[in-house]
């Protein structure tokens, strides 16, 4: 007898956005501790697939990080 292949797709349950659940409406660029977890150890902005935030909040995070870099609150690159 031949083996039958099952083509079942497994769907992962989407995790909720951590910022949306905390009801955060604005990320201030001066509050460095709030977005420190969204920066990698090399100083890059972490991607959405790793941070599990929504697209809207990812834009807020990236905008806040870039503004903080301009104001020299965080470095551009960590050596």
Secondary structure, 3 states (H helix, E strand, C coil): CCCCCCCCCCCCCCCCCHHHHCCCCCCCCCCHHHCHHHECCCCCECCHHHHCCCHHHHHHHHHHHHHHHHCCCCCCCCC
